[in-house]
Amino acid sequence: MGLDSFLYNQDHRVVVCRPCGTCLVPKATSWKSHLRAELHRMGGDELRLTVELFLSYDLRPVEELRQWRADKTRPCWLIDGLTVFNGYYYIYGDCSYGMRRIAKMHNYMLAHRRKAS
């Protein structure tokens, strides 16, 4: 598993792990944990060089990523390498809760005293 397994997305300023289909948290400790895990099993120089490469990128901090989230009322662009899931959004008033299971949506609507149709 080489560096071609990872993609730096300049538009969003994130690192995508293609084999896992995930966006990596922009912290060296998180990268090391991810890279040492089952799928990658990196260690030694390979791990060190990969972390150094990630540190060279202009990554968006976690706090900024949270503030910069997509407008859920409009479609968003796919990010190359990320896994796409079907899901549901509850958009009512100031709330825009998202989930993947419809049963969870029904339960969530009850919290807002709304009836699912």
Buried (B, 14 or more C-beta within 10 A) or exposed (E): BEEEBBBBBEEBBBBBBBEBEBBBBBEEEEBBEBBEEEEBEBEEEBBEEBBEBBEEBEBBEEEEBEEEEEEEEEEEEEBEBBEEEEEBEBEEEEEEBBBEEEEBBEEBBEEEEEEEE
